[in-house]
């Protein structure tokens, strides 16, 4: 595999918690929106047998680093890294069991272009997981309310909210098709 061995000690708590919360199954088809350097991918790939992950980011620099780290995963077909915005993906890129994003603010700011794409890419029983680590725990409720507001009428609904309080003020909103 790539250089994931030394990476484990550098993985932020929010990413480890996000991957744990995703409960990746060996056959899962996943999409990570805003993958950065591919840290979540480094935790997910060892869980996959027949599944795969497509990791996208709008940063060409981030994708270059992720590709370097994950070159062996791309060779085996378990991971694919792409310089792209979520709004640019098409139906041929999916379908996915799980779409997730860590600290991607578009879902509580203005996701009008992204939500129809997520709907098309999710399998019927698929889920969208939105993870946030606001500077203060008190901000989690406001973010959750904004996400619910932005999802209204989109065909996606928040089905579960989880907060982690032992350490960083982490938040996960799980969304499904309405």
N, C-alpha and C positions, 0 to 999 in steps of 0.2 A: 504494500500500500504506500501512499504518499508519505508525507512527513507528519503524520498525525501523532506519533509517539511523543514528541516533545511539545506538542500543541496542547495536550490535556491540561497542563498546569496553567496555561494562559487563557483558558476558556472562561469568560465571565459567567457569573452565577445565573444571570438571566437566560443565557443560551443553554446551559446545562438543564435548568428548570424547564425551559420550553421544550427541549427534546424529551425530557422525562414525561412531561404532561402530554405530549403527542402520542405516547405509547405506541411507537412504531412497530408494526407487524412485518414479518419477513416478506410478505407479498404486497405491501403498500406501494402505491404510486403517489409520490409527493411532489409538490411545487413549493419552493421557498422563494418568496418575494423579498428582494433586498438582502441577498446572501452575503454581501461584503466579501470578506476574505475566505468564506467557506467554512467557518468554524462549526456551525450546526451540521453541515454536511459531514464533517469529520466524525461526528458522533452518530449520525444516522446510518451511514453506509455499512458499518459493521453489523447492523441489525437486519439488513436487507439480504434476502436470498434471491427470489424471483422479482422483487420490486425494484424501483428505481427512483431517483430524485432529479428533477430539473431545478437548478438553482439559477435565478436571474438577478441582475442588478443593473442599474442605470450607470454605474461607475465602471468605466473600462479598466481603470487601475485595480479596483477590487476584484473584478473578474479575472484579470491577468494573474493576480496572486492566488486566487482560488484554483484556477486551472493548473498552476505550477504545483500547488499542494496536492491537488486531486487528479493529477494526470493518470495515475494507475486506475482510479475509479472510472475515469472516462473510457479508458481502454477496455475495461470489463463491461461497460454499459450500465453500471450501477449509478453513475452520476453524469450529468451533463451540465456544463456551465455556459451561460449565454449572456452576452451584453445586450440587455433589452429592458424595456419598461413593460409592466404588467399589461397596460392598455394595448400594447402591440402584439400580444399573443393571440393565436387563433385556435379554433377547435381542434386542429390537427395536433396541437401540443399536448392535449389531454387524452382521455379524462383522468382526473386525479381523485384519490380517496381523501387526501388531505392537502389543503393549501394553507400555508402559514407565513406569517410575517412577524418579525421582532423589531419593535420600535420604528415601524413604518407609519408615519403620521397621516398619510393620505386617507386612511379609512375613517378618521375623525375630523378631517378638514374638508376635503372635496373629492369624494370617490366616484363621481358620476361616470367617468370614463372607465374606471376599473371594475365596478360592481357587475356590469353586464358580462364582462370577460370572466370573472370568477364564476358566475352562474353557469356559463357555457362550459367551463373547464371542470367543474365538480361533477363527480358521479352522483347518481340520484341520492344515495345515502352518504355522500361525501360531506366533509366539514371544513369550514374556514376557521383557523385559529389565529387570533390576533393577540400578540403579547406586547406588553408595555412595561417599562420601568421608569415611571415619572420620578422627578427629584424628591417629591414628598408623597407619603402614603395618602394624604388627604386629597391629592389630585386624581387618584384612581377612579373615584365615583364620577367626577366630571368627565373624564375620558370615556368611561363606560356609557354615560348618558349621551355624550356626543356621538359615539359609534351607533348606539341604538337609533338615535335621531337620523343619522345619515343613511342607515339601512332601511328605514321606513319606506315602504313602497318599492324596494329594490328586488324583492323575491328572495331575500336573505333575512334571517331573524336570529338574534342572539338567543341561544338555547341554554347556555350555562356560563356563569361567571365564577372565576376562581381567583382568590387573592392569596398571596404568600406574604406572611408577616415576619418570619424568622430571618432577619437579615434585610435584604433589599425589598422595597415596596413593589412587588411584582403583581401583575394583573394579566389574566388570560380570559378572553371572550371567545367562546366557541359558538360558531354560527352555522346554521343549516339552511337548506332550501325551504322556502315557505310553501 
